[in-house]
């Protein structure tokens, strides 16, 4: 079942399947802008995926999946620490 998908399994999906898995099973946790891209960060149970939306072409350009939490640094400014008290 895709709700228990691993990073390896996700990487072996085609782009349409990746998009469907993200929409069905992942949680949107942040976004940011870089050049012409709006980058959406999604979280699965054991890994993260960045979806690169190209606003100039109105299309998804690529996906980047990872487990390295250092890649979350660009999103840290979106966390409201007041809510954690």
Backbone torsions as a table, in degrees:
resi	resn	phi	psi	omega
1	UNK	NA	141.8	-176.4
2	UNK	-70.0	-20.9	179.5
3	UNK	-66.8	-19.0	176.8
4	UNK	-107.9	25.6	-174.5
5	UNK	-64.1	143.8	176.5
6	UNK	-96.7	166.6	177.0
7	UNK	-58.1	-44.4	179.9
8	UNK	-60.8	-45.6	179.5
9	UNK	-63.7	-42.3	178.7
10	UNK	-59.3	-45.0	-178.4
11	UNK	-63.8	-22.5	179.3
12	UNK	-88.4	-3.3	176.9
13	UNK	-78.5	154.8	171.5
14	UNK	-78.3	170.7	-174.0
15	UNK	-61.1	-38.6	177.7
16	UNK	-64.1	-42.2	178.3
17	UNK	-66.4	-37.9	176.7
18	UNK	-60.5	-47.5	179.9
19	UNK	-60.2	-45.3	179.6
20	UNK	-62.6	-41.8	178.9
21	UNK	-63.4	-41.7	178.5
22	UNK	-62.5	-48.8	-177.4
23	UNK	-63.9	-33.3	-175.9
24	UNK	-87.3	-38.6	-166.9
25	UNK	-122.1	-12.5	-176.9
26	UNK	-98.5	162.6	178.1
27	UNK	-114.4	129.2	176.0
28	UNK	-71.7	124.5	-177.3
29	UNK	-120.6	-8.0	178.4
30	UNK	179.4	170.1	174.2
31	UNK	-152.0	162.6	177.8
32	UNK	-159.3	167.4	179.4
33	UNK	-117.8	140.6	177.6
34	UNK	-149.0	113.8	-177.8
35	UNK	56.5	-127.1	180.0
36	UNK	-87.8	5.9	-175.1
37	UNK	-101.8	137.5	161.9
38	UNK	-99.9	120.0	-175.9
39	UNK	-106.2	120.2	-179.2
40	UNK	-103.4	128.5	-179.7
41	UNK	-100.1	123.8	178.3
42	UNK	-118.0	150.3	178.3
43	UNK	-120.3	127.6	166.2
44	UNK	-96.9	-177.8	-178.3
45	UNK	-58.8	-42.6	-171.3
46	UNK	-121.0	7.5	-179.3
47	UNK	-162.2	171.6	-179.9
48	UNK	-119.1	156.6	175.5
49	UNK	-136.3	131.0	169.5
50	UNK	-99.8	128.3	176.2
51	UNK	-104.3	119.6	-178.2
52	UNK	-96.1	107.2	178.6
53	UNK	-95.9	121.5	-179.3
54	UNK	-90.9	107.0	-176.5
55	UNK	-70.4	-25.7	178.5
56	UNK	-70.4	-32.6	-179.0
57	UNK	-106.9	-0.7	-179.5
58	UNK	51.3	50.9	-176.4
59	UNK	-155.0	157.6	172.9
60	UNK	-76.9	127.0	-177.1
61	UNK	-91.7	-41.8	-179.1
62	UNK	-165.5	169.8	174.2
63	UNK	-121.6	143.2	172.6
64	UNK	-130.3	116.6	179.6
65	UNK	-106.1	146.3	-175.5
66	UNK	-162.9	162.0	172.4
67	UNK	-116.7	-14.5	-178.0
68	UNK	-67.8	112.1	-175.8
69	UNK	-69.7	-14.1	175.1
70	UNK	-61.5	-27.3	-180.0
71	UNK	-74.4	-5.0	176.6
72	UNK	-85.9	-10.7	-175.3
73	UNK	-52.3	-42.3	-179.8
74	UNK	-61.9	-14.5	-177.3
75	UNK	-100.3	-6.7	-172.8
76	UNK	-62.8	-30.2	-180.0
77	UNK	-68.2	-8.8	179.8
78	UNK	-88.8	-6.8	-177.7
79	UNK	-85.3	124.7	178.3
80	UNK	-90.2	103.0	-176.7
81	UNK	-71.6	-18.0	177.5
82	UNK	-61.7	-32.2	-178.9
83	UNK	-69.8	-18.8	-174.8
84	UNK	-87.0	-7.6	-178.1
85	UNK	-73.5	NA	NA
